[in-house]
Amino acid sequence: MTDLIRLTDVEKTYTRGKEKIAIFERLSMRIEQGDFLALMGPSGSGKTTLLNLLGGTDRATRGTIEFDGKRIDKLSEGQLTNWRAQNVGFIFQFYNLMPILTAAQNVELPLLLTNLSPKKRRENVATALNIVGLSDRARHKPREMSGGQQQRVAIARAIVADPKLLLCDEPTGDLDRTTADEVLGTLQLLNRDLGKTIVMVTHDAAAAKFAKRTLHLDKGHFVASELAA
């Protein structure tokens, strides 16, 4: 398998008043195309910061970040915005759905920034909803759906533009165990059948078992790596 993502000697420092706080110091990692990686670790260990660096919503202080052989750390803000729209889907703990829009309209939102025709947008939305098993909920608004259904709408929205990479920040943190497992099964399907590369931040060891491997972060360093059984 080829590397989709490569971080080399990445440093991330925040300034608070006169104090500089280092999140990462010379962090390096590789993520292969088609990987499903769970990131675990205590609060403050750098998990969400790493996710933001991978998705281009934050910039490293030093080091290189490559995606599909190209350095995204060198892109301008405008280039980075275009790159994210084409390559990255985001899934969060809270679904961030627009309450006045139907499921189909929520899923369509990322496509409104593209040059796709209305007909093609509708086709893509229908495909995405079918993949997550919600074709029959296309006209329902968020309040008419369960938490698990809303999260699957959010997943459909994340994949509607066919990104290579899905970044998930505690995607099941607001769900009960049974519903969480259904959502995680959907992520597994996207990884196994559609070849999506997935990086998932989670505090939940049961959720991490759905991934192919787990990395543990602590104080900005990887401390262990586990392959799924």
SULQUI-V708024 format. One record per pair of residues at least 4 apart in sequence whose C-alpha atoms are under 8 Angstrom apart, sorted by the first residue. I is the first residue (numbers start at 1). J is the second residue. D is the distance in Angstrom with one decimal. If there is no record, write none. Layout:
BEGIN
{{I,J,D} {I,J,D}}
END
This chain:
BEGIN
{{1,32,6.2} {1,33,6.4} {2,32,5.6} {2,33,5.9} {3,30,6.5} {3,31,5.7} {3,32,4.1} {3,33,5.7} {3,68,6.9} {4,30,7.8} {4,31,5.9} {4,32,5.1} {4,33,4.8} {4,66,7.9} {4,67,5.5} {4,68,4.7} {4,69,7.3} {5,30,5.7} {5,31,5.0} {5,32,6.7} {5,33,7.9} {5,54,8.0} {5,65,7.3} {5,66,5.6} {5,67,4.7} {5,68,6.3} {5,69,7.8} {6,28,7.5} {6,29,5.9} {6,30,4.5} {6,31,6.5} {6,64,8.0} {6,65,5.9} {6,66,5.1} {6,67,6.7} {7,27,7.2} {7,28,4.9} {7,29,5.1} {7,30,6.4} {7,63,7.5} {7,64,5.8} {7,65,4.7} {7,66,6.4} {8,26,7.2} {8,27,6.5} {8,28,4.5} {8,29,6.8} {8,63,5.8} {8,64,5.3} {8,65,6.7} {9,25,7.2} {9,26,3.7} {9,27,4.9} {9,28,5.2} {9,62,7.5} {9,63,4.9} {9,64,6.9} {10,24,6.8} {10,25,6.4} {10,26,4.8} {10,27,4.8} {10,28,6.4} {10,60,6.5} {10,61,7.5} {10,62,5.6} {10,63,4.1} {10,64,6.3} {10,65,7.6} {11,22,7.5} {11,23,7.3} {11,24,4.8} {11,25,4.6} {11,26,5.4} {11,27,6.6} {11,60,6.0} {11,61,5.4} {11,62,5.0} {11,63,6.2} {12,22,6.0} {12,23,5.4} {12,24,5.1} {12,25,6.9} {12,59,7.8} {12,60,5.1} {12,61,4.8} {12,62,6.9} {13,20,6.4} {13,21,5.4} {13,22,4.3} {13,23,5.8} {13,24,7.2} {13,60,7.9} {13,61,6.1} {14,20,5.7} {14,21,5.1} {14,22,6.5} {14,23,7.6} {15,19,5.8} {15,20,4.5} {15,21,6.1} {16,20,6.2} {16,21,7.3} {23,45,7.7} {23,46,6.2} {23,219,7.1} {23,220,5.4} {24,46,7.5} {24,219,7.8} {24,220,4.7} {24,221,7.1} {25,220,7.1} {26,63,7.4} {27,220,7.6} {27,221,6.9} {31,35,6.6} {32,197,7.8} {33,195,7.8} {33,196,7.8} {33,197,5.8} {34,191,6.5} {34,192,7.9} {34,195,5.1} {34,196,5.6} {34,197,4.4} {34,198,7.5} {35,191,7.5} {35,196,7.7} {35,197,5.0} {35,198,6.3} {35,199,8.0} {35,212,6.8} {36,191,6.7} {36,197,5.9} {36,198,4.6} {36,199,6.0} {36,200,7.8} {36,211,5.1} {36,212,5.2} {36,213,6.7} {37,198,6.1} {37,199,4.8} {37,200,6.2} {37,211,5.6} {37,212,6.1} {37,213,5.3} {37,214,5.7} {37,215,7.3} {38,199,6.0} {38,200,4.8} {38,201,5.9} {38,202,6.8} {38,208,5.4} {38,211,5.8} {38,212,7.8} {38,213,6.3} {38,214,4.6} {38,215,6.3} {39,47,6.6} {39,199,7.2} {39,200,5.9} {39,201,4.7} {39,202,6.3} {39,208,7.9} {39,214,5.9} {39,215,5.1} {39,216,5.9} {39,217,7.1} {40,47,7.2} {40,201,6.2} {40,202,5.7} {40,203,5.9} {40,208,8.0} {40,214,7.2} {40,215,6.2} {40,216,4.8} {40,217,6.1} {41,45,6.1} {41,47,7.1} {41,203,7.0} {41,216,5.3} {41,217,4.9} {41,218,5.8} {42,203,7.8} {42,217,7.6} {42,218,6.7} {44,219,7.3} {45,217,5.8} {45,218,4.8} {45,219,4.6} {45,220,5.6} {46,50,6.0} {46,217,7.0} {46,218,7.5} {46,219,6.9} {46,220,5.5} {47,51,6.4} {47,201,6.5} {47,217,6.8} {48,52,6.2} {48,169,7.1} {48,201,7.1} {49,53,6.3} {49,58,7.7} {50,54,6.2} {51,55,6.2} {51,167,6.8} {51,169,7.8} {51,199,7.7} {51,201,7.8} {52,56,6.0} {52,57,5.1} {52,58,5.3} {53,57,6.2} {53,58,5.0} {53,59,5.9} {53,60,6.7} {54,65,7.7} {55,84,6.8} {55,88,6.6} {55,167,7.3} {56,72,7.4} {56,73,7.9} {56,80,6.6} {56,84,6.9} {59,73,6.9} {60,64,8.0} {60,73,7.4} {64,71,6.9} {64,73,6.3} {65,71,5.6} {65,72,6.0} {65,73,5.6} {66,70,5.1} {66,71,4.2} {66,72,5.8} {66,73,7.5} {67,71,6.3} {67,72,6.5} {71,75,7.5} {72,80,7.2} {75,79,5.6} {75,80,5.6} {76,80,6.0} {77,81,6.2} {78,82,6.4} {79,83,6.1} {80,84,6.1} {81,85,6.3} {82,86,6.4} {83,87,6.0} {83,88,7.8} {84,88,5.1} {84,89,7.8} {85,89,7.8} {85,110,7.6} {85,161,7.7} {85,163,8.0} {86,161,6.9} {86,162,7.7} {86,163,6.0} {87,162,7.6} {87,163,4.3} {87,164,5.3} {87,165,6.1} {88,158,7.9} {88,163,5.1} {88,164,6.4} {88,165,4.9} {88,166,5.8} {88,167,7.3} {89,157,7.9} {89,158,4.3} {89,159,6.1} {89,163,6.0} {89,165,6.3} {89,166,4.7} {89,167,6.2} {90,158,5.6} {90,166,5.9} {90,167,5.0} {90,168,6.0} {91,95,7.4} {91,154,6.5} {91,155,6.3} {91,158,6.5} {91,166,7.4} {91,167,6.2} {91,168,4.6} {91,169,6.3} {91,171,6.3} {92,96,7.7} {92,168,5.8} {92,169,4.9} {92,170,6.3} {92,171,5.2} {93,169,6.1} {93,170,5.0} {93,171,4.4} {93,172,6.1} {93,173,5.6} {93,174,6.3} {94,151,7.9} {94,171,7.6} {94,174,7.1} {95,150,6.5} {95,151,5.6} {95,154,5.8} {96,154,7.6} {97,106,6.4} {97,142,7.0} {97,150,7.7} {97,154,7.0} {98,106,6.4} {98,142,7.7} {99,141,6.5} {99,142,5.7} {99,143,7.1} {100,141,6.8} {101,105,5.6} {101,106,6.0} {101,141,5.9} {101,142,7.8} {102,106,6.1} {102,138,6.6} {102,139,5.2} {102,140,5.2} {102,141,4.3} {102,142,7.0} {103,107,6.2} {103,137,6.7} {103,138,5.0} {103,139,6.0} {103,140,5.8} {103,141,5.8} {103,142,6.9} {103,153,6.3} {104,108,6.2} {104,125,6.3} {104,126,7.6} {104,129,7.7} {104,138,4.9} {104,139,6.4} {105,109,6.5} {106,153,7.7} {106,154,8.0} {106,157,6.8} {107,125,6.2} {107,128,8.0} {107,153,6.7} {107,154,7.1} {107,156,6.1} {107,157,4.0} {107,158,7.8} {107,160,6.9} {108,112,6.8} {108,121,6.8} {108,122,7.6} {108,125,6.0} {108,157,6.8} {108,160,7.4} {109,113,7.8} {109,157,7.5} {110,114,7.7} {110,157,7.2} {110,160,7.6} {110,161,7.1} {111,115,8.0} {111,116,7.1} {111,121,6.5} {111,160,7.6} {111,161,6.7} {112,116,7.9} {116,120,6.0} {116,121,6.1} {117,121,6.2} {118,122,6.2} {119,123,6.3} {120,124,6.2} {121,125,6.1} {122,126,6.1} {123,127,6.2} {124,128,6.2} {124,160,6.1} {124,161,7.7} {125,129,6.2} {125,156,7.8} {125,160,6.2} {126,130,6.1} {126,135,6.8} {127,131,6.2} {127,160,7.9} {128,132,6.6} {128,156,5.0} {128,157,7.4} {128,159,6.7} {128,160,5.5} {129,133,6.1} {129,134,5.1} {129,135,5.2} {129,138,7.3} {129,153,7.1} {129,156,5.7} {130,134,5.8} {130,135,5.0} {131,156,7.6} {132,152,6.0} {132,153,7.6} {132,155,7.5} {132,156,6.4} {132,186,6.5} {134,138,6.8} {134,149,7.6} {134,152,7.7} {134,153,7.6} {140,144,6.0} {140,145,7.1} {141,145,7.0} {142,146,7.9} {142,150,6.2} {145,149,5.8} {145,150,6.2} {146,150,6.2} {147,151,6.2} {147,174,8.0} {147,175,6.8} {148,152,6.3} {148,175,6.9} {148,179,5.6} {148,180,7.2} {148,182,7.8} {148,183,6.8} {149,153,6.2} {150,154,6.3} {151,155,6.2} {151,171,7.7} {151,183,7.4} {152,156,6.1} {152,183,6.7} {152,186,8.0} {153,157,6.2} {154,158,6.2} {155,159,6.3} {156,160,5.9} {158,163,7.9} {158,166,7.4} {159,163,6.1} {159,166,7.8} {163,196,7.7} {164,196,5.6} {164,197,6.2} {165,196,6.1} {165,197,4.9} {165,198,5.9} {165,199,7.8} {166,196,6.9} {166,197,6.2} {166,198,4.7} {166,199,6.4} {167,198,6.0} {167,199,5.1} {167,200,6.0} {168,198,7.5} {168,199,6.2} {168,200,4.5} {168,201,6.1} {169,200,6.0} {169,201,4.9} {169,202,6.8} {170,200,7.0} {170,201,5.5} {170,202,4.8} {170,203,7.3} {171,200,7.7} {171,201,8.0} {171,202,7.7} {172,176,8.0} {172,180,5.2} {172,183,7.3} {172,184,7.8} {172,207,7.9} {173,202,7.8} {175,179,6.0} {175,180,5.4} {176,180,5.8} {177,181,6.1} {178,182,6.5} {179,183,6.4} {180,184,6.1} {180,207,7.8} {181,185,6.0} {181,207,7.4} {182,186,6.4} {183,187,6.5} {184,188,6.2} {184,207,7.0} {184,210,6.6} {185,189,6.2} {185,210,7.5} {186,190,6.3} {187,191,6.2} {188,192,5.9} {188,210,6.8} {188,211,7.4} {189,193,5.5} {189,194,7.2} {190,194,5.0} {190,195,6.5} {190,196,5.7} {191,195,4.8} {191,196,4.6} {191,197,6.2} {191,198,6.9} {192,196,7.6} {202,207,7.1} {202,208,6.9} {204,208,6.4} {205,209,6.6} {206,210,7.5} {207,211,7.7} {208,213,7.9} {208,214,6.6} {209,213,7.9} {209,228,6.0} {209,229,7.8} {210,228,7.5} {211,228,6.5} {212,227,5.9} {212,228,4.9} {213,225,7.1} {213,226,5.4} {213,227,4.1} {213,228,5.2} {214,225,5.6} {214,226,5.0} {214,227,6.3} {214,228,7.5} {215,222,6.6} {215,223,7.6} {215,224,6.0} {215,225,4.6} {215,226,6.6} {216,222,5.5} {216,223,5.6} {216,224,5.4} {216,225,6.5} {217,221,5.4} {217,222,4.6} {217,223,6.0} {217,224,7.8} {218,222,6.4} {218,223,6.6}}
END
